[in-house]
Amino acid sequence: MPLVKICITREAEPVTAEQKQQLISGVTDLLKQVINRGPSTTVVVIEEVDTDNYGVGGESITLRRKRGA
């Protein structure tokens, strides 16, 4: 059973339910085409991550964006 986790950042302009559905459908179709796994066994999880909750170079994305990095 394939399990795909998609992490996206939670932004001021949110990803809509329709866009999430397109991601789920597209990933499911891709797994069927590439590794021949049926849609009934494919699980897709979308996780939205706040920019305070991850970072690069020792600082959060929120701080990096505030200083224009």
N, C-alpha and C positions, 0 to 999 in steps of 0.2 A: 504494500500500500504506500504510494508516494505521499509524502508530507512536505509541502512547500511553504516556507514562511517568508513573507514579503514585509520588510520594514520600510516605512516611509516616515518622513518628518511631519510633525503636526505644525502646519503653517497658518498664517493669518487667513489665507484662502484655502479652506479645507478641501480635501478630496471628497467628492460627492459619492453617495451610495451607488449611483449609476456608474461612475468611474471604477469603484471597487468591484462592482459586478463584472465589468469588462475585464479587469485584471484576473479575477477568478476564472472566468470563462476562457480567456486567452491562455492562461497557464495550463488549465486543464486540457485544452486542445493541443497545446505544444507537447505535453507529456504523452498524449495519445499518439501523436505523430512520431515523436522521437524515440520513445522507449516502449511504445505499444501497451500503455496502461489504460485501462478503461476508466471513464469518468466516475463510475460508481464507487471506485476505490481510491480516488484522488482527493486529498484534503489540501485546501489552500487556506492559510491563515494570514490575515493582514494585521500588522501591528503598527500603530501610529505612535511615534516616539517624540516627546517634547524636546525642544532644542536645549533645555536645561539638563536633560538626562543622557547626553552623550557629548563627547568632545574630541578634539584633535590637538596635538601638540601641547597637552597639559592644561587646556582650558575648554570650557563648554562652548558649544556652537553659539549660544546666546551671547556670550561675551565677545566672541570673535566677530559676530555680526555687528555688535554695538560699536566696535572700534574699526569696522570696515575691512576686516581681514577676509 
